[in-house]
Amino acid sequence: MKLILLGAPGAGKGTHAEILCDKLNIPTISTGNILRAAVKDGTPMGLEAKKFMDAGALVPDDVIVGIVKERLAAPDCANGFILDGMPRTIAQGEALEKMGVEIDKVINLVVDDSVIMGRMAGRRVCAKCGASYHIKNKPSKVEGVCDRCGGELVIRKDDQPETVRDRLATYHEQTEPLVEFYRQRGKLVDITDQGSIEATNAYILKMLEA
């Protein structure tokens, strides 16, 4: 299965990618992670990306797509993969097609902005060890204290309401057009929240078999 996960920040892409990865036995390719790995390993595309990152500039599409292509050539992707956070724009979607990357299905996680704002507002991260919590869905045993190391739980800058609003605006403007792009190609599967992570994931698997 060659899959793309689409959805706004906070829609649950990372969570579902992790579960699908185990169930389908295929790797998750997260753009952020492979970008960091390519830079660390000093691959040709990684060195190219590092120039932009060091200058505080956005890494251009052709470099991102090149890094993804390098990663998809690895043996663990032979039976498929899950792309999480890529493509982000129509231009990247078109670049993937030009590169000859075949995609079977595009899972679009449909979650209301208001729900996402609520989810993000409840997220907490340990300042010491990085463990993540949620005040409603996954609270720590002692409020504000990490179960694992006793560190202080903080709100990440990414989860601050004004940052979330900006990230959602960017998503609607740049990434959401991909929904129609893949719908026209007959690849899109819309997934609405089924009440729990487990139920939603089971629904995704059912829709992939359809």
N, C-alpha and C positions, 0 to 999 in steps of 0.2 A: 504493500500500500504506500503510495506516494501522496502525502497529504500536506495541505496548508491550513494553518489555524488563523482565522481572522476574528477580530473583535476589538472593542475599545480597551484602553488600559484599565485593568481591574475587572475585566469580563470573565477572567478565570482561565486564560490561555495556558499559563504556566502550569497550573494545577492539573488541567485535563491532559496536557501534553505528557506530564509525568506518568499519569495512570495509563494512558494509551501506549506509551513507550513500553511499559511492562507487559501489558496485555497483548500487544501486537508484535512485541519483540523487535522493534525498530528504533533507531536513535532519534532523539529530538535535536534539531539543529536550530539553536537560538542564535540569532545574528550577533548579539552582544558578546556571547561566550566565544563564538568562533572568531570574531574580530580580535578579541583579546588574545586568544590562542595563536592566531596567525601572526600577530605582532610579536608575541613572546617567542614563537618558533622561528621568526625571521624568514617566513616564506616570501617569495617575490611580491605577492599581493599584500602581505602583512607589512612589508617594508614601505610599500606605496601608501597604505592606509596610515602608517605611523607618521608620515610627513604631515598629513592633514590634521591628525589628532594632536600632534605636538604644536601645531599652529593654532589649535583651538577651533579649527574649521570642521564642517560636516564632511564625512567621508563620501565622495561622489558615488553615484549609482553603479558606474562601470566597475569600480574597485570593490564595492560590496558584493556585486553579482559575481565578480571574479573569485572572491574569497569563498562564496557559497559553492561555486563550481568546483574549486579545489577540494572543499570538504565533502561534496557529494561523490567525488571520485574515490573516497576511502572505502575499503572493503566492507565495513560495517553498514554501508548504505545500499549494498547489493540487493537486499530484499525490500527496500523502501526506507522512508524517512518521514519525519514530521517537521515542517518548516514553521517556526514560531517567531513572529516579528519580521518576517520577510515573505513576500514583498510588502513594502510600506506604501508604494505609490504605483500608479498605472505604468509609469516608465519602467519601474523595476519588474512589474509583471510581464511587460512586453520583452524586457531584456532576458528574463528567464526563458520565455518562449523561443527567442532568437538563439539562445544557447542550446536549445534542444532539450531542456529539462521537462520531462513528461510529468504531469500532475494528474492523479486519479480523481481526488475529491478535495473540495475546499469547504472546511467546516467553519460556518459563520456563527459565532456565539452572540446571540441577540439579547442584550441586557440594557435596560433603560438607564439613561444618564443619572437619574435621581437615585436609583439603586446602587450604581457604582459610587456615587458621592458618599452614600451611607457606608458602603463596604470599606472604602479607603479611609474614611474618618475613624473607623474602628481598628485599623491596622496598627500594630506596635512591633518594634524590632528591638532586640537586645543590643545596647550600645557596645557591649563587650564581645559577645560571641556570634551575634548576627541571627540568632534564632528568631523566628517570626511567630506572632500571636495575633489574635483578634479579640477585642473586648467581649464580643457576643459569641462568635462561632468557635473560637479557640482561646479562651481566657487562660492566663497563667494562674497558678494556685493562689499566689499572693499578688494582689493588684499592684502593677508597676514593677514587679520583680521577676526576673527570668527564672524558670523552673530549673534550667540546666546549670547555670553558673552563678546565679544570684545577682547578675548585672542589672542595671537600670533599663527599663523598657521605654523607648522614645518613639515619637512620630517622625518617620523619615521625611525629608524635604519633599520627596516625590509624592507623599501622601497628604501634604498640607492642602486645604481646600482650594486656595488660589492656584497652586501648581496643578492640581487635578483638573480644575476648570480649563486651564491652558492646554493640558495634554488632551483633554476630550475635544477641545476646539480644533487642535491640530489633526486629531484622528478623523473627525468629521470632514475636514477640508481635504486632507491628503490621502487617507487610507480607505475611507468609506466608499469612494468611487469604485474600488476593486470589487465590491459586492456585486455591482451590476456587470462589471467586466467579466467575472467568472460565471455569473448567472447566464449571460448570453452564450457562454461556451458550454453550458449544460453541466457544469462541474459543482455548482454551489449546493450546499446542504445547510438550511437554516436550522439552528438549534436554540430553542427557547429553554429557559430555566425550568427544570422539572421538580423543584422543591428541595433537592439536596444534591451534593456533589456526586454521590453514588448513582442516584436516579438519572441525573443528567448525563453522566458518563455511559451508563447502560443504554440510554436513548441514542447517544452518538454512535455507539457500536452497532445498534440495531439499524440506524439510518445508513451506516457504511455498508451494511450487508444488502440493503435494498437495491 
